[in-house]
């Protein structure tokens, strides 16, 4: 698994293009008024520490 994550981190993968389930979102009473793409973006920015993961796995 670490090898797969390393290969993703070393690629030019756009964070917003990662395959995530459609149900991944932050629960809020206003979700029905927010477009799904913005809910997905909120989840990515608030819960995925992409840079922290990259630093932890790719540092010597």
PQR file of N, CA, C, O and H, with PARSE charges and radii, in Angstrom:
ATOM      1  N   UNK A   1       0.829  -1.189   0.000 -0.4000 1.5000
ATOM      2  CA  UNK A   1       0.000   0.000   0.000 -0.0000 2.0000
ATOM      3  C   UNK A   1       0.873   1.252   0.000  0.5500 1.7000
ATOM      4  O   UNK A   1       0.586   2.220  -0.704 -0.5500 1.4000
ATOM      5  N   UNK A   2       1.938   1.221   0.795 -0.4000 1.5000
ATOM      6  CA  UNK A   2       2.829   2.385   0.845 -0.0000 2.0000
ATOM      7  C   UNK A   2       3.431   2.657  -0.524  0.5500 1.7000
ATOM      8  O   UNK A   2       3.599   3.815  -0.908 -0.5500 1.4000
ATOM      9  H   UNK A   2       2.170   0.435   1.368  0.4000 1.0000
ATOM     10  N   UNK A   3       3.756   1.601  -1.266 -0.4000 1.5000
ATOM     11  CA  UNK A   3       4.329   1.770  -2.606 -0.0000 2.0000
ATOM     12  C   UNK A   3       3.330   2.471  -3.535  0.5500 1.7000
ATOM     13  O   UNK A   3       3.712   3.341  -4.317 -0.5500 1.4000
ATOM     14  H   UNK A   3       3.618   0.661  -0.955  0.4000 1.0000
ATOM     15  N   UNK A   4       2.078   2.097  -3.447 -0.4000 1.5000
ATOM     16  CA  UNK A   4       1.044   2.712  -4.283 -0.0000 2.0000
ATOM     17  C   UNK A   4       0.868   4.180  -3.915  0.5500 1.7000
ATOM     18  O   UNK A   4       0.770   5.034  -4.796 -0.5500 1.4000
ATOM     19  H   UNK A   4       1.767   1.390  -2.812  0.4000 1.0000
ATOM     20  N   UNK A   5       0.828   4.475  -2.621 -0.4000 1.5000
ATOM     21  CA  UNK A   5       0.683   5.861  -2.165 -0.0000 2.0000
ATOM     22  C   UNK A   5       1.883   6.693  -2.609  0.5500 1.7000
ATOM     23  O   UNK A   5       1.719   7.831  -3.050 -0.5500 1.4000
ATOM     24  H   UNK A   5       0.907   3.781  -1.905  0.4000 1.0000
ATOM     25  N   UNK A   6       3.084   6.136  -2.495 -0.4000 1.5000
ATOM     26  CA  UNK A   6       4.283   6.852  -2.949 -0.0000 2.0000
ATOM     27  C   UNK A   6       4.200   7.172  -4.438  0.5500 1.7000
ATOM     28  O   UNK A   6       4.545   8.278  -4.855 -0.5500 1.4000
ATOM     29  H   UNK A   6       3.218   5.212  -2.137  0.4000 1.0000
ATOM     30  N   UNK A   7       3.745   6.216  -5.238 -0.4000 1.5000
ATOM     31  CA  UNK A   7       3.665   6.464  -6.684 -0.0000 2.0000
ATOM     32  C   UNK A   7       2.646   7.558  -6.996  0.5500 1.7000
ATOM     33  O   UNK A   7       2.858   8.358  -7.907 -0.5500 1.4000
ATOM     34  H   UNK A   7       3.464   5.318  -4.899  0.4000 1.0000
ATOM     35  N   UNK A   8       1.553   7.598  -6.254 -0.4000 1.5000
ATOM     36  CA  UNK A   8       0.562   8.666  -6.444 -0.0000 2.0000
ATOM     37  C   UNK A   8       1.159  10.014  -6.048  0.5500 1.7000
ATOM     38  O   UNK A   8       0.978  11.010  -6.749 -0.5500 1.4000
ATOM     39  H   UNK A   8       1.382   6.948  -5.514  0.4000 1.0000
ATOM     40  N   UNK A   9       1.870  10.042  -4.923 -0.4000 1.5000
ATOM     41  CA  UNK A   9       2.461  11.285  -4.442 -0.0000 2.0000
ATOM     42  C   UNK A   9       3.532  11.817  -5.391  0.5500 1.7000
ATOM     43  O   UNK A   9       3.694  13.029  -5.527 -0.5500 1.4000
ATOM     44  H   UNK A   9       2.017   9.233  -4.354  0.4000 1.0000
ATOM     45  N   UNK A  10       4.260  10.917  -6.046 -0.4000 1.5000
ATOM     46  CA  UNK A  10       5.325  11.338  -6.943 -0.0000 2.0000
ATOM     47  C   UNK A  10       4.800  11.717  -8.326  0.5500 1.7000
ATOM     48  O   UNK A  10       5.533  12.305  -9.121 -0.5500 1.4000
ATOM     49  H   UNK A  10       4.128   9.932  -5.935  0.4000 1.0000
ATOM     50  N   UNK A  11       3.574  11.398  -8.618 -0.4000 1.5000
ATOM     51  CA  UNK A  11       2.999  11.736  -9.918 -0.0000 2.0000
ATOM     52  C   UNK A  11       2.462  13.168  -9.883  0.5500 1.7000
ATOM     53  O   UNK A  11       2.492  13.838  -8.851 -0.5500 1.4000
ATOM     54  H   UNK A  11       2.979  10.920  -7.972  0.4000 1.0000
ATOM     55  N   UNK A  12       1.986  13.601 -11.005 -0.4000 1.5000
ATOM     56  CA  UNK A  12       1.403  14.944 -11.104 -0.0000 2.0000
ATOM     57  C   UNK A  12      -0.110  14.898 -10.911  0.5500 1.7000
ATOM     58  O   UNK A  12      -0.840  15.694 -11.501 -0.5500 1.4000
ATOM     59  H   UNK A  12       1.962  13.057 -11.843  0.4000 1.0000
ATOM     60  N   UNK A  13      -0.568  13.977 -10.098 -0.4000 1.5000
ATOM     61  CA  UNK A  13      -1.995  13.798  -9.863 -0.0000 2.0000
ATOM     62  C   UNK A  13      -2.600  15.049  -9.242  0.5500 1.7000
ATOM     63  O   UNK A  13      -2.083  15.597  -8.268 -0.5500 1.4000
ATOM     64  H   UNK A  13       0.025  13.330  -9.619  0.4000 1.0000
ATOM     65  N   UNK A  14      -3.698  15.479  -9.823 -0.4000 1.5000
ATOM     66  CA  UNK A  14      -4.440  16.614  -9.281 -0.0000 2.0000
ATOM     67  C   UNK A  14      -5.258  16.101  -8.094  0.5500 1.7000
ATOM     68  O   UNK A  14      -6.016  15.140  -8.227 -0.5500 1.4000
ATOM     69  H   UNK A  14      -4.118  15.033 -10.613  0.4000 1.0000
ATOM     70  N   UNK A  15      -5.104  16.723  -6.976 -0.4000 1.5000
ATOM     71  CA  UNK A  15      -5.793  16.309  -5.759 -0.0000 2.0000
ATOM     72  C   UNK A  15      -7.301  16.226  -5.974  0.5500 1.7000
ATOM     73  O   UNK A  15      -7.964  15.371  -5.387 -0.5500 1.4000
ATOM     74  H   UNK A  15      -4.488  17.503  -6.868  0.4000 1.0000
ATOM     75  N   UNK A  16      -7.838  17.096  -6.798 -0.4000 1.5000
ATOM     76  CA  UNK A  16      -9.278  17.132  -7.022 -0.0000 2.0000
ATOM     77  C   UNK A  16      -9.740  16.081  -8.029  0.5500 1.7000
ATOM     78  O   UNK A  16     -10.938  15.940  -8.276 -0.5500 1.4000
ATOM     79  H   UNK A  16      -7.299  17.791  -7.274  0.4000 1.0000
ATOM     80  N   UNK A  17      -8.796  15.345  -8.607 -0.4000 1.5000
ATOM     81  CA  UNK A  17      -9.135  14.274  -9.534 -0.0000 2.0000
ATOM     82  C   UNK A  17      -9.073  12.899  -8.875  0.5500 1.7000
ATOM     83  O   UNK A  17      -9.336  11.889  -9.529 -0.5500 1.4000
ATOM     84  H   UNK A  17      -7.823  15.459  -8.406  0.4000 1.0000
ATOM     85  N   UNK A  18      -8.728  12.848  -7.590 -0.4000 1.5000
ATOM     86  CA  UNK A  18      -8.648  11.562  -6.898 -0.0000 2.0000
ATOM     87  C   UNK A  18     -10.014  10.891  -6.886  0.5500 1.7000
ATOM     88  O   UNK A  18     -11.034  11.554  -6.698 -0.5500 1.4000
ATOM     89  H   UNK A  18      -8.514  13.668  -7.059  0.4000 1.0000
ATOM     90  N   UNK A  19     -10.035   9.579  -7.085 -0.4000 1.5000
ATOM     91  CA  UNK A  19     -11.322   8.867  -7.040 -0.0000 2.0000
ATOM     92  C   UNK A  19     -11.812   8.731  -5.603  0.5500 1.7000
ATOM     93  O   UNK A  19     -11.263   7.951  -4.824 -0.5500 1.4000
ATOM     94  H   UNK A  19      -9.207   9.040  -7.237  0.4000 1.0000
ATOM     95  N   UNK A  20     -12.820   9.471  -5.264 -0.4000 1.5000
ATOM     96  CA  UNK A  20     -13.430   9.403  -3.935 -0.0000 2.0000
ATOM     97  C   UNK A  20     -14.898   9.022  -4.093  0.5500 1.7000
ATOM     98  O   UNK A  20     -15.525   9.375  -5.092 -0.5500 1.4000
ATOM     99  H   UNK A  20     -13.266  10.104  -5.896  0.4000 1.0000
ATOM    100  N   UNK A  21     -15.448   8.309  -3.122 -0.4000 1.5000
ATOM    101  CA  UNK A  21     -16.882   7.983  -3.210 -0.0000 2.0000
ATOM    102  C   UNK A  21     -17.735   9.251  -3.234  0.5500 1.7000
ATOM    103  O   UNK A  21     -17.362  10.273  -2.659 -0.5500 1.4000
ATOM    104  H   UNK A  21     -14.939   8.023  -2.311  0.4000 1.0000
ATOM    105  N   UNK A  22     -18.868   9.171  -3.899 -0.4000 1.5000
ATOM    106  CA  UNK A  22     -19.772  10.324  -3.971 -0.0000 2.0000
ATOM    107  C   UNK A  22     -20.307  10.713  -2.605  0.5500 1.7000
ATOM    108  O   UNK A  22     -20.719  11.856  -2.406 -0.5500 1.4000
ATOM    109  H   UNK A  22     -19.171   8.340  -4.366  0.4000 1.0000
ATOM    110  N   UNK A  23     -20.307   9.788  -1.669 -0.4000 1.5000
ATOM    111  CA  UNK A  23     -20.871  10.062  -0.355 -0.0000 2.0000
ATOM    112  C   UNK A  23     -19.867  10.722   0.590  0.5500 1.7000
ATOM    113  O   UNK A  23     -20.199  11.023   1.737 -0.5500 1.4000
ATOM    114  H   UNK A  23     -19.973   8.859  -1.832  0.4000 1.0000
ATOM    115  N   UNK A  24     -18.648  10.947   0.116 -0.4000 1.5000
ATOM    116  CA  UNK A  24     -17.641  11.577   0.969 -0.0000 2.0000
ATOM    117  C   UNK A  24     -17.955  13.069   1.057  0.5500 1.7000
ATOM    118  O   UNK A  24     -17.841  13.809   0.080 -0.5500 1.4000
ATOM    119  H   UNK A  24     -18.378  10.703  -0.815  0.4000 1.0000
ATOM    120  N   UNK A  25     -18.345  13.479   2.234 -0.4000 1.5000
ATOM    121  CA  UNK A  25     -18.632  14.885   2.467 -0.0000 2.0000
ATOM    122  C   UNK A  25     -18.754  15.133   3.961  0.5500 1.7000
ATOM    123  O   UNK A  25     -18.906  14.201   4.751 -0.5500 1.4000
ATOM    124  H   UNK A  25     -18.438  12.878   3.028  0.4000 1.0000
ATOM    125  N   UNK A  26     -18.688  16.373   4.325 -0.4000 1.5000
ATOM    126  CA  UNK A  26     -18.842  16.775   5.710 -0.0000 2.0000
ATOM    127  C   UNK A  26     -20.339  16.941   5.968  0.5500 1.7000
ATOM    128  O   UNK A  26     -21.041  17.597   5.198 -0.5500 1.4000
ATOM    129  H   UNK A  26     -18.565  17.130   3.684  0.4000 1.0000
ATOM    130  N   UNK A  27     -20.812  16.348   7.045 -0.4000 1.5000
ATOM    131  CA  UNK A  27     -22.245  16.440   7.350 -0.0000 2.0000
ATOM    132  C   UNK A  27     -22.589  17.852   7.826  0.5500 1.7000
ATOM    133  O   UNK A  27     -21.950  18.406   8.720 -0.5500 1.4000
ATOM    134  H   UNK A  27     -20.241  15.815   7.670  0.4000 1.0000
ATOM    135  N   UNK A  28     -23.594  18.396   7.211 -0.4000 1.5000
ATOM    136  CA  UNK A  28     -24.062  19.724   7.570 -0.0000 2.0000
ATOM    137  C   UNK A  28     -25.532  19.850   7.189  0.5500 1.7000
ATOM    138  O   UNK A  28     -25.996  19.224   6.235 -0.5500 1.4000
ATOM    139  H   UNK A  28     -24.114  17.946   6.485  0.4000 1.0000
ATOM    140  N   UNK A  29     -26.246  20.656   7.937 -0.4000 1.5000
ATOM    141  CA  UNK A  29     -27.671  20.806   7.645 -0.0000 2.0000
ATOM    142  C   UNK A  29     -27.920  21.577   6.350  0.5500 1.7000
ATOM    143  O   UNK A  29     -29.045  21.604   5.851 -0.5500 1.4000
ATOM    144  H   UNK A  29     -25.869  21.165   8.711  0.4000 1.0000
ATOM    145  N   UNK A  30     -26.869  22.208   5.802 -0.4000 1.5000
ATOM    146  CA  UNK A  30     -27.027  22.990   4.581 -0.0000 2.0000
ATOM    147  C   UNK A  30     -26.569  22.259   3.327  0.5500 1.7000
ATOM    148  O   UNK A  30     -26.590  22.838   2.241 -0.5500 1.4000
ATOM    149  H   UNK A  30     -25.955  22.186   6.207  0.4000 1.0000
ATOM    150  N   UNK A  31     -26.150  20.988   3.451 -0.4000 1.5000
ATOM    151  CA  UNK A  31     -25.623  20.247   2.311 -0.0000 2.0000
ATOM    152  C   UNK A  31     -26.576  20.186   1.124  0.5500 1.7000
ATOM    153  O   UNK A  31     -26.133  20.190  -0.025 -0.5500 1.4000
ATOM    154  H   UNK A  31     -26.133  20.517   4.334  0.4000 1.0000
ATOM    155  N   UNK A  32     -27.852  20.132   1.381 -0.4000 1.5000
ATOM    156  CA  UNK A  32     -28.805  20.035   0.278 -0.0000 2.0000
ATOM    157  C   UNK A  32     -28.787  21.278  -0.616  0.5500 1.7000
ATOM    158  O   UNK A  32     -29.284  21.238  -1.742 -0.5500 1.4000
ATOM    159  H   UNK A  32     -28.212  20.129   2.314  0.4000 1.0000
ATOM    160  N   UNK A  33     -28.224  22.366  -0.125 -0.4000 1.5000
ATOM    161  CA  UNK A  33     -28.167  23.608  -0.892 -0.0000 2.0000
ATOM    162  C   UNK A  33     -26.821  23.848  -1.565  0.5500 1.7000
ATOM    163  O   UNK A  33     -26.650  24.829  -2.288 -0.5500 1.4000
ATOM    164  H   UNK A  33     -27.821  22.398   0.790  0.4000 1.0000
ATOM    165  N   UNK A  34     -25.866  22.952  -1.326 -0.4000 1.5000
ATOM    166  CA  UNK A  34     -24.506  23.124  -1.846 -0.0000 2.0000
ATOM    167  C   UNK A  34     -24.267  22.094  -2.945  0.5500 1.7000
ATOM    168  O   UNK A  34     -24.547  20.911  -2.752 -0.5500 1.4000
ATOM    169  H   UNK A  34     -26.005  22.155  -0.738  0.4000 1.0000
ATOM    170  N   UNK A  35     -23.756  22.525  -4.089 -0.4000 1.5000
ATOM    171  CA  UNK A  35     -23.486  21.580  -5.177 -0.0000 2.0000
ATOM    172  C   UNK A  35     -22.489  20.500  -4.744  0.5500 1.7000
ATOM    173  O   UNK A  35     -21.561  20.781  -3.985 -0.5500 1.4000
ATOM    174  H   UNK A  35     -23.529  23.486  -4.246  0.4000 1.0000
ATOM    175  N   UNK A  36     -22.678  19.272  -5.224 -0.4000 1.5000
ATOM    176  CA  UNK A  36     -21.806  18.154  -4.828 -0.0000 2.0000
ATOM    177  C   UNK A  36     -20.316  18.413  -5.066  0.5500 1.7000
ATOM    178  O   UNK A  36     -19.484  17.984  -4.266 -0.5500 1.4000
ATOM    179  H   UNK A  36     -23.432  19.045  -5.841  0.4000 1.0000
ATOM    180  N   UNK A  37     -19.972  19.104  -6.147 -0.4000 1.5000
ATOM    181  CA  UNK A  37     -18.547  19.361  -6.403 -0.0000 2.0000
ATOM    182  C   UNK A  37     -17.935  20.261  -5.328  0.5500 1.7000
ATOM    183  O   UNK A  37     -16.752  20.117  -5.020 -0.5500 1.4000
ATOM    184  H   UNK A  37     -20.648  19.453  -6.797  0.4000 1.0000
ATOM    185  N   UNK A  38     -18.697  21.172  -4.758 -0.4000 1.5000
ATOM    186  CA  UNK A  38     -18.180  22.014  -3.679 -0.0000 2.0000
ATOM    187  C   UNK A  38     -18.084  21.241  -2.364  0.5500 1.7000
ATOM    188  O   UNK A  38     -17.166  21.474  -1.577 -0.5500 1.4000
ATOM    189  H   UNK A  38     -19.658  21.289  -5.008  0.4000 1.0000
ATOM    190  N   UNK A  39     -19.020  20.324  -2.120 -0.4000 1.5000
ATOM    191  CA  UNK A  39     -18.940  19.481  -0.926 -0.0000 2.0000
ATOM    192  C   UNK A  39     -17.702  18.587  -0.997  0.5500 1.7000
ATOM    193  O   UNK A  39     -17.031  18.364   0.010 -0.5500 1.4000
ATOM    194  H   UNK A  39     -19.766  20.135  -2.759  0.4000 1.0000
ATOM    195  N   UNK A  40     -17.408  18.079  -2.187 -0.4000 1.5000
ATOM    196  CA  UNK A  40     -16.218  17.247  -2.389 -0.0000 2.0000
ATOM    197  C   UNK A  40     -14.956  18.077  -2.154  0.5500 1.7000
ATOM    198  O   UNK A  40     -14.022  17.626  -1.492 -0.5500 1.4000
ATOM    199  H   UNK A  40     -17.953  18.260  -3.005  0.4000 1.0000
ATOM    200  N   UNK A  41     -14.939  19.278  -2.697 -0.4000 1.5000
ATOM    201  CA  UNK A  41     -13.787  20.167  -2.521 -0.0000 2.0000
ATOM    202  C   UNK A  41     -13.585  20.492  -1.041  0.5500 1.7000
ATOM    203  O   UNK A  41     -12.451  20.517  -0.563 -0.5500 1.4000
ATOM    204  H   UNK A  41     -15.698  19.644  -3.236  0.4000 1.0000
ATOM    205  N   UNK A  42     -14.661  20.738  -0.323 -0.4000 1.5000
ATOM    206  CA  UNK A  42     -14.571  21.022   1.106 -0.0000 2.0000
ATOM    207  C   UNK A  42     -13.959  19.842   1.849  0.5500 1.7000
ATOM    208  O   UNK A  42     -13.106  20.029   2.716 -0.5500 1.4000
ATOM    209  H   UNK A  42     -15.583  20.718  -0.711  0.4000 1.0000
ATOM    210  N   UNK A  43     -14.388  18.630   1.516 -0.4000 1.5000
ATOM    211  CA  UNK A  43     -13.838  17.441   2.172 -0.0000 2.0000
ATOM    212  C   UNK A  43     -12.346  17.319   1.891  0.5500 1.7000
ATOM    213  O   UNK A  43     -11.562  17.079   2.809 -0.5500 1.4000
ATOM    214  H   UNK A  43     -15.081  18.477   0.812  0.4000 1.0000
ATOM    215  N   UNK A  44     -11.951  17.478   0.650 -0.4000 1.5000
ATOM    216  CA  UNK A  44     -10.540  17.358   0.268 -0.0000 2.0000
ATOM    217  C   UNK A  44      -9.691  18.376   1.009  0.5500 1.7000
ATOM    218  O   UNK A  44      -8.634  18.033   1.537 -0.5500 1.4000
ATOM    219  H   UNK A  44     -12.588  17.672  -0.097  0.4000 1.0000
ATOM    220  N   UNK A  45     -10.135  19.609   1.054 -0.4000 1.5000
ATOM    221  CA  UNK A  45      -9.343  20.669   1.686 -0.0000 2.0000
ATOM    222  C   UNK A  45      -9.332  20.588   3.211  0.5500 1.7000
ATOM    223  O   UNK A  45      -8.345  20.965   3.842 -0.5500 1.4000
ATOM    224  H   UNK A  45     -10.994  19.888   0.625  0.4000 1.0000
ATOM    225  N   UNK A  46     -10.410  20.103   3.801 -0.4000 1.5000
ATOM    226  CA  UNK A  46     -10.497  20.066   5.266 -0.0000 2.0000
ATOM    227  C   UNK A  46      -9.968  18.785   5.894  0.5500 1.7000
ATOM    228  O   UNK A  46      -9.516  18.803   7.039 -0.5500 1.4000
ATOM    229  H   UNK A  46     -11.212  19.796   3.288  0.4000 1.0000
ATOM    230  N   UNK A  47     -10.017  17.668   5.162 -0.4000 1.5000
ATOM    231  CA  UNK A  47      -9.676  16.389   5.779 -0.0000 2.0000
ATOM    232  C   UNK A  47      -8.474  15.661   5.182  0.5500 1.7000
ATOM    233  O   UNK A  47      -7.898  14.803   5.851 -0.5500 1.4000
ATOM    234  H   UNK A  47     -10.384  17.654   4.232  0.4000 1.0000
ATOM    235  N   UNK A  48      -8.081  15.965   3.966 -0.4000 1.5000
ATOM    236  CA  UNK A  48      -6.929  15.293   3.368 -0.0000 2.0000
ATOM    237  C   UNK A  48      -5.695  16.174   3.505  0.5500 1.7000
ATOM    238  O   UNK A  48      -5.619  17.254   2.920 -0.5500 1.4000
ATOM    239  H   UNK A  48      -8.548  16.662   3.423  0.4000 1.0000
ATOM    240  N   UNK A  49      -4.743  15.705   4.276 -0.4000 1.5000
ATOM    241  CA  UNK A  49      -3.491  16.444   4.449 -0.0000 2.0000
ATOM    242  C   UNK A  49      -2.484  15.916   3.424  0.5500 1.7000
ATOM    243  O   UNK A  49      -1.551  15.187   3.763 -0.5500 1.4000
ATOM    244  H   UNK A  49      -4.804  14.827   4.751  0.4000 1.0000
ATOM    245  N   UNK A  50      -2.697  16.299   2.172 -0.4000 1.5000
ATOM    246  CA  UNK A  50      -1.886  15.826   1.062 -0.0000 2.0000
ATOM    247  C   UNK A  50      -0.413  16.184   1.244  0.5500 1.7000
ATOM    248  O   UNK A  50       0.464  15.342   1.052 -0.5500 1.4000
ATOM    249  H   UNK A  50      -3.455  16.890   1.897  0.4000 1.0000
ATOM    250  N   UNK A  51      -0.150  17.416   1.607 -0.4000 1.5000
ATOM    251  CA  UNK A  51       1.244  17.856   1.796 -0.0000 2.0000
ATOM    252  C   UNK A  51       1.891  17.155   2.984  0.5500 1.7000
ATOM    253  O   UNK A  51       3.062  16.781   2.912 -0.5500 1.4000
ATOM    254  H   UNK A  51      -0.862  18.101   1.763  0.4000 1.0000
ATOM    255  N   UNK A  52       1.158  16.973   4.065 -0.4000 1.5000
ATOM    256  CA  UNK A  52       1.696  16.272   5.226 -0.0000 2.0000
ATOM    257  C   UNK A  52       2.019  14.823   4.906  0.5500 1.7000
ATOM    258  O   UNK A  52       3.046  14.301   5.340 -0.5500 1.4000
ATOM    259  H   UNK A  52       0.207  17.277   4.123  0.4000 1.0000
ATOM    260  N   UNK A  53       1.153  14.179   4.152 -0.4000 1.5000
ATOM    261  CA  UNK A  53       1.398  12.798   3.729 -0.0000 2.0000
ATOM    262  C   UNK A  53       2.618  12.727   2.833  0.5500 1.7000
ATOM    263  O   UNK A  53       3.467  11.849   2.989 -0.5500 1.4000
ATOM    264  H   UNK A  53       0.320  14.603   3.799  0.4000 1.0000
ATOM    265  N   UNK A  54       2.700  13.650   1.900 -0.4000 1.5000
ATOM    266  CA  UNK A  54       3.840  13.702   0.972 -0.0000 2.0000
ATOM    267  C   UNK A  54       5.140  13.891   1.769  0.5500 1.7000
ATOM    268  O   UNK A  54       6.117  13.182   1.531 -0.5500 1.4000
ATOM    269  H   UNK A  54       2.011  14.363   1.773  0.4000 1.0000
ATOM    270  N   UNK A  55       5.155  14.827   2.695 -0.4000 1.5000
ATOM    271  CA  UNK A  55       6.357  15.080   3.493 -0.0000 2.0000
ATOM    272  C   UNK A  55       6.753  13.856   4.322  0.5500 1.7000
ATOM    273  O   UNK A  55       7.934  13.524   4.420 -0.5500 1.4000
ATOM    274  H   UNK A  55       4.361  15.403   2.888  0.4000 1.0000
ATOM    275  N   UNK A  56       5.772  13.193   4.911 -0.4000 1.5000
ATOM    276  CA  UNK A  56       6.048  12.038   5.773 -0.0000 2.0000
ATOM    277  C   UNK A  56       6.597  10.854   4.976  0.5500 1.7000
ATOM    278  O   UNK A  56       7.502  10.163   5.444 -0.5500 1.4000
ATOM    279  H   UNK A  56       4.813  13.462   4.832  0.4000 1.0000
ATOM    280  N   UNK A  57       6.069  10.619   3.797 -0.4000 1.5000
ATOM    281  CA  UNK A  57       6.493   9.446   3.037 -0.0000 2.0000
ATOM    282  C   UNK A  57       7.715   9.680   2.151  0.5500 1.7000
ATOM    283  O   UNK A  57       8.485   8.754   1.896 -0.5500 1.4000
ATOM    284  H   UNK A  57       5.334  11.181   3.417  0.4000 1.0000
ATOM    285  N   UNK A  58       7.891  10.900   1.688 -0.4000 1.5000
ATOM    286  CA  UNK A  58       8.966  11.143   0.737 -0.0000 2.0000
ATOM    287  C   UNK A  58      10.220  11.725   1.369  0.5500 1.7000
ATOM    288  O   UNK A  58      11.240  11.869   0.695 -0.5500 1.4000
ATOM    289  H   UNK A  58       7.265  11.652   1.895  0.4000 1.0000
ATOM    290  N   UNK A  59      10.162  12.063   2.655 -0.4000 1.5000
ATOM    291  CA  UNK A  59      11.366  12.589   3.303 -0.0000 2.0000
ATOM    292  C   UNK A  59      12.284  11.431   3.684  0.5500 1.7000
ATOM    293  O   UNK A  59      11.813  10.331   3.974 -0.5500 1.4000
ATOM    294  H   UNK A  59       9.334  11.946   3.203  0.4000 1.0000
ATOM    295  N   UNK A  60      13.581  11.676   3.682 -0.4000 1.5000
ATOM    296  CA  UNK A  60      14.543  10.590   3.973 -0.0000 2.0000
ATOM    297  C   UNK A  60      14.498  10.103   5.415  0.5500 1.7000
ATOM    298  O   UNK A  60      15.250   9.201   5.786 -0.5500 1.4000
ATOM    299  H   UNK A  60      13.964  12.569   3.446  0.4000 1.0000
TER
END
